[in-house]
């Protein structure tokens, strides 16, 4: 007997992260970081050089998450 496969239902997001792109001062590659809210050092994945980055404003990151209901406001309503 052949096994019946159910169609996979699209999954809704469970959260939201804000990604900041920092240009590497050595090679120019855009290095993505998940909203660093404290001063940190990033490592370029292309040239492997390390460089300090300016942190994101934690209040602004929280505001974006709040206003988008942690990502739920940004999904296509046709799939809900």
N, CA, C and O of each residue as an XYZ file, in Angstrom:
320
protein
N       0.847     -1.165      0.000
C       0.000      0.000      0.000
C       0.902      1.242      0.000
O       1.856      1.324      0.774
N       0.596      2.188     -0.861
C       1.401      3.408     -0.977
C       1.106      4.337      0.201
O      -0.034      4.486      0.642
N       2.172      4.948      0.685
C       2.046      5.864      1.815
C       1.536      7.214      1.317
O       2.066      7.765      0.352
N       0.509      7.743      1.975
C      -0.020      9.056      1.584
C       0.749     10.138      2.317
O       0.910     10.086      3.536
N       1.219     11.114      1.564
C       1.951     12.223      2.166
C       1.042     13.442      2.209
O       0.420     13.815      1.215
N       0.986     14.042      3.371
C       0.203     15.262      3.514
C       1.021     16.428      2.988
O       2.246     16.435      3.112
N       0.350     17.422      2.397
C       1.110     18.600      1.952
C       1.642     19.351      3.166
O       1.002     19.391      4.217
N       2.807     19.939      3.008
C       3.415     20.692      4.098
C       2.780     22.071      4.149
O       2.748     22.793      3.152
N       2.277     22.425      5.321
C       1.636     23.725      5.517
C       2.728     24.767      5.747
O       3.658     24.525      6.517
N       2.626     25.946      5.077
C       3.632     26.993      5.300
C       3.709     27.377      6.780
O       2.691     27.453      7.468
N       4.911     27.612      7.244
C       5.162     27.928      8.642
C       5.256     29.439      8.819
O       5.902     30.125      8.026
N       4.610     29.952      9.860
C       4.684     31.381     10.171
C       5.966     31.665     10.942
O       6.499     30.780     11.611
N       6.466     32.906     10.850
C       7.689     33.223     11.597
C       7.439     33.172     13.100
O       6.345     33.477     13.574
N       8.459     32.786     13.825
C       8.347     32.725     15.276
C       9.026     33.915     15.940
O       8.979     34.060     17.162
N       9.649     34.753     15.146
C      10.325     35.921     15.704
C      10.919     36.779     14.601
O      10.765     36.494     13.414
N      11.587     37.813     15.012
C      12.189     38.764     14.086
C      13.527     39.194     14.637
O      13.652     39.447     15.836
N      14.526     39.282     13.786
C      15.817     39.832     14.158
C      16.151     40.947     13.185
O      15.842     40.858     11.997
N      16.776     41.985     13.686
C      17.200     43.102     12.853
C      18.666     42.878     12.509
O      19.505     42.737     13.399
N      18.967     42.846     11.226
C      20.329     42.608     10.748
C      20.926     43.939     10.287
O      20.336     44.646      9.469
N      22.085     44.263     10.816
C      22.822     45.447     10.391
C      23.976     44.995      9.503
O      24.610     43.973      9.765
N      24.242     45.771      8.445
C      25.351     45.483      7.549
C      26.462     46.492      7.803
O      26.261     47.701      7.689
N      27.624     45.979      8.144
C      28.790     46.824      8.415
C      29.830     46.586      7.324
O      30.222     45.442      7.096
N      30.288     47.648      6.640
C      31.305     47.451      5.610
C      32.667     47.181      6.243
O      33.094     47.904      7.144
N      33.335     46.155      5.774
C      34.670     45.835      6.266
C      35.623     46.940      5.805
O      35.687     47.228      4.609
N      36.357     47.560      6.719
C      37.265     48.639      6.324
C      38.485     48.141      5.542
O      39.240     48.950      5.002
N      38.683     46.840      5.477
C      39.841     46.279      4.783
C      39.518     45.861      3.353
O      40.280     46.152      2.431
N      38.381     45.174      3.166
C      38.051     44.680      1.817
C      36.733     45.231      1.269
O      36.438     45.060      0.087
N      35.940     45.891      2.117
C      34.687     46.491      1.655
C      33.483     45.576      1.683
O      32.377     46.024      1.383
N      33.654     44.318      2.029
C      32.525     43.378      2.084
C      31.536     43.803      3.156
O      31.938     44.271      4.220
N      30.229     43.643      2.882
C      29.180     43.944      3.847
C      29.073     42.772      4.830
O      28.708     41.662      4.444
N      29.390     43.026      6.081
C      29.366     41.985      7.105
C      28.046     42.105      7.876
O      27.818     43.117      8.539
N      27.167     41.087      7.803
C      25.900     41.142      8.517
C      26.065     40.758      9.989
O      26.712     39.764     10.320
N      25.463     41.571     10.862
C      25.462     41.273     12.297
C      24.041     41.448     12.820
O      23.332     42.371     12.420
N      23.638     40.566     13.704
C      22.315     40.669     14.319
C      22.374     41.757     15.382
O      22.903     41.542     16.473
N      21.836     42.912     15.062
C      21.702     44.077     15.945
C      22.621     44.074     17.159
O      22.165     43.809     18.272
N      23.887     44.360     16.972
C      24.784     44.396     18.137
C      24.472     45.622     18.993
O      24.730     46.748     18.569
N      23.925     45.423     20.180
C      23.517     46.547     21.027
C      24.609     46.982     21.995
O      24.428     47.931     22.759
N      25.736     46.293     21.961
C      26.896     46.672     22.767
C      28.093     46.787     21.840
O      28.145     46.110     20.813
N      29.063     47.639     22.186
C      30.263     47.713     21.338
C      30.903     46.332     21.222
O      31.078     45.628     22.216
N      31.240     45.965     20.014
C      31.805     44.644     19.774
C      32.812     44.705     18.641
O      32.991     45.743     18.005
N      33.453     43.601     18.403
C      34.396     43.476     17.305
C      33.835     42.444     16.339
O      33.484     41.333     16.738
N      33.751     42.819     15.054
C      33.249     41.903     14.031
C      34.421     41.301     13.273
O      35.506     41.882     13.221
N      34.195     40.139     12.690
C      35.202     39.514     11.847
C      34.624     39.351     10.454
O      33.551     38.774     10.277
N      35.344     39.866      9.467
C      34.913     39.756      8.084
C      35.033     38.301      7.640
O      36.064     37.664      7.855
N      33.977     37.780      7.021
C      34.028     36.395      6.583
C      34.770     36.235      5.259
O      35.003     35.110      4.817
N      35.146     37.345      4.618
C      35.896     37.266      3.367
C      37.409     37.343      3.619
O      38.160     36.472      3.181
N      37.850     38.397      4.329
C      39.294     38.583      4.526
C      39.771     38.193      5.927
O      40.971     38.214      6.200
N      38.840     37.839      6.810
C      39.139     37.391      8.181
C      39.743     38.470      9.078
O      40.245     38.160     10.158
N      39.701     39.717      8.650
C      40.186     40.810      9.495
C      39.121     41.155     10.529
O      37.926     41.015     10.270
N      39.551     41.599     11.680
C      38.626     41.981     12.759
C      38.606     43.502     12.863
O      39.632     44.157     12.677
N      37.424     44.065     13.163
C      37.285     45.510     13.284
C      36.153     45.834     14.257
O      35.178     45.088     14.347
N      36.282     46.955     14.991
C      35.225     47.348     15.937
C      34.036     47.952     15.179
O      34.199     48.569     14.126
N      32.844     47.760     15.740
C      31.626     48.312     15.125
C      30.875     49.190     16.117
O      30.943     48.995     17.331
N      30.168     50.148     15.569
C      29.311     51.019     16.370
C      28.045     50.223     16.696
O      27.443     49.646     15.791
N      27.629     50.178     17.958
C      26.452     49.381     18.309
C      25.144     50.008     17.820
O      25.056     51.216     17.598
N      24.144     49.160     17.660
C      22.794     49.616     17.316
C      22.120     50.138     18.585
O      22.468     49.739     19.696
N      21.164     51.023     18.403
C      20.405     51.556     19.531
C      19.387     50.506     19.980
O      18.486     50.144     19.223
N      19.534     50.027     21.196
C      18.672     48.948     21.692
C      17.197     49.356     21.711
O      16.326     48.529     21.440
N      16.912     50.606     22.025
C      15.513     51.064     22.045
C      14.902     51.026     20.650
O      13.729     50.685     20.496
N      15.683     51.370     19.640
C      15.176     51.336     18.271
C      14.923     49.900     17.828
O      13.920     49.628     17.169
N      15.808     48.987     18.175
C      15.628     47.580     17.822
C      14.367     47.041     18.492
O      13.578     46.347     17.852
N      14.171     47.350     19.766
C      12.954     46.911     20.474
C      11.711     47.520     19.844
O      10.684     46.849     19.740
N      11.784     48.788     19.419
C      10.653     49.467     18.781
C      10.263     48.771     17.479
O       9.080     48.535     17.232
N      11.250     48.443     16.648
C      10.966     47.765     15.379
C      10.305     46.416     15.636
O       9.346     46.051     14.955
N      10.812     45.679     16.610
C      10.205     44.386     16.938
C       8.785     44.556     17.465
O       7.898     43.775     17.122
N       8.567     45.564     18.288
C       7.240     45.821     18.838
C       6.254     46.225     17.740
O       5.132     45.721     17.695
N       6.669     47.126     16.861
C       5.774     47.629     15.819
C       5.433     46.568     14.772
O       4.400     46.669     14.110
N       6.269     45.575     14.618
C       5.971     44.502     13.661
C       5.439     43.252     14.362
O       5.343     42.186     13.754
N       5.100     43.388     15.629
C       4.598     42.257     16.434
C       5.564     41.081     16.329
O       5.164     39.937     16.115
N       6.841     41.399     16.484
C       7.927     40.412     16.422
C       7.941     39.653     15.093
O       8.235     38.458     15.049
N       7.616     40.375     14.004
C       7.653     39.799     12.659
C       6.317     39.392     12.110
O       6.177     39.227     10.898
N       5.332     39.225     12.955
C       4.018     38.743     12.476
C       3.288     39.749     11.601
O       2.490     39.346     10.755
N       3.532     41.052     11.774
C       2.866     42.061     10.960
C       3.418     42.093      9.531
O       2.793     42.663      8.637
N       4.567     41.494      9.319
C       5.193     41.534      8.009
C       4.924     40.322      7.131
O       5.465     40.233      6.029
N       4.103     39.389      7.592
C       3.850     38.203      6.767
C       2.678     38.461      5.836
O       1.833     39.315      6.102
N       2.639     37.716      4.750
C       1.590     37.857      3.747
C       0.277     37.308      4.310
O       0.205     36.136      4.680
N      -0.767     38.152      4.378
C      -2.032     37.685      4.970
C      -2.715     36.576      4.162
O      -3.588     35.891      4.695
N      -2.344     36.383      2.898
C      -2.932     35.309      2.102
C      -2.517     33.931      2.600
O      -3.175     32.936      2.295
N      -1.429     33.865      3.365
C      -0.932     32.593      3.872
C      -1.341     32.317      5.303
O      -1.055     31.246      5.836
N      -2.005     33.269      5.927
C      -2.383     33.102      7.328
C      -3.630     32.251      7.444
O      -4.104     31.999      8.552
